[in-house]
């Protein structure tokens, strides 16, 4: 599985996030990442510990890390 794929219109990146255990966790992480500039879609899956982010351009990993941290979880890296 590729951690990041690019198309002419979007970049899809899958991140590993530790600590998510429920729908509320997924919502918190999704809400914080959604506020980053250029993000068009976020799907968090607690059971897999993964967050799939679609954005107009590649995101700075530190910005994603800060958003995940703000939600109360830890960005482990890319899937």
Secondary structure as a PSIPRED ss2 file (coil, helix, strand):
# PSIPRED VFORMAT (PSIPRED V4.0)

   1 X C   1.000  0.000  0.000
   2 X C   1.000  0.000  0.000
   3 X C   1.000  0.000  0.000
   4 X E   0.000  0.000  1.000
   5 X E   0.000  0.000  1.000
   6 X E   0.000  0.000  1.000
   7 X C   1.000  0.000  0.000
   8 X C   1.000  0.000  0.000
   9 X C   1.000  0.000  0.000
  10 X C   1.000  0.000  0.000
  11 X E   0.000  0.000  1.000
  12 X E   0.000  0.000  1.000
  13 X E   0.000  0.000  1.000
  14 X E   0.000  0.000  1.000
  15 X E   0.000  0.000  1.000
  16 X E   0.000  0.000  1.000
  17 X E   0.000  0.000  1.000
  18 X E   0.000  0.000  1.000
  19 X C   1.000  0.000  0.000
  20 X C   1.000  0.000  0.000
  21 X C   1.000  0.000  0.000
  22 X C   1.000  0.000  0.000
  23 X H   0.000  1.000  0.000
  24 X H   0.000  1.000  0.000
  25 X H   0.000  1.000  0.000
  26 X H   0.000  1.000  0.000
  27 X H   0.000  1.000  0.000
  28 X H   0.000  1.000  0.000
  29 X H   0.000  1.000  0.000
  30 X H   0.000  1.000  0.000
  31 X H   0.000  1.000  0.000
  32 X H   0.000  1.000  0.000
  33 X H   0.000  1.000  0.000
  34 X H   0.000  1.000  0.000
  35 X C   1.000  0.000  0.000
  36 X C   1.000  0.000  0.000
  37 X C   1.000  0.000  0.000
  38 X C   1.000  0.000  0.000
  39 X E   0.000  0.000  1.000
  40 X E   0.000  0.000  1.000
  41 X E   0.000  0.000  1.000
  42 X E   0.000  0.000  1.000
  43 X E   0.000  0.000  1.000
  44 X E   0.000  0.000  1.000
  45 X E   0.000  0.000  1.000
  46 X C   1.000  0.000  0.000
  47 X C   1.000  0.000  0.000
  48 X C   1.000  0.000  0.000
  49 X C   1.000  0.000  0.000
  50 X E   0.000  0.000  1.000
  51 X E   0.000  0.000  1.000
  52 X E   0.000  0.000  1.000
  53 X E   0.000  0.000  1.000
  54 X E   0.000  0.000  1.000
  55 X E   0.000  0.000  1.000
  56 X C   1.000  0.000  0.000
  57 X C   1.000  0.000  0.000
  58 X C   1.000  0.000  0.000
  59 X C   1.000  0.000  0.000
  60 X C   1.000  0.000  0.000
  61 X H   0.000  1.000  0.000
  62 X H   0.000  1.000  0.000
  63 X H   0.000  1.000  0.000
  64 X H   0.000  1.000  0.000
  65 X H   0.000  1.000  0.000
  66 X H   0.000  1.000  0.000
  67 X H   0.000  1.000  0.000
  68 X H   0.000  1.000  0.000
  69 X H   0.000  1.000  0.000
  70 X H   0.000  1.000  0.000
  71 X C   1.000  0.000  0.000
  72 X C   1.000  0.000  0.000
  73 X C   1.000  0.000  0.000
  74 X E   0.000  0.000  1.000
  75 X E   0.000  0.000  1.000
  76 X E   0.000  0.000  1.000
  77 X E   0.000  0.000  1.000
  78 X E   0.000  0.000  1.000
  79 X C   1.000  0.000  0.000
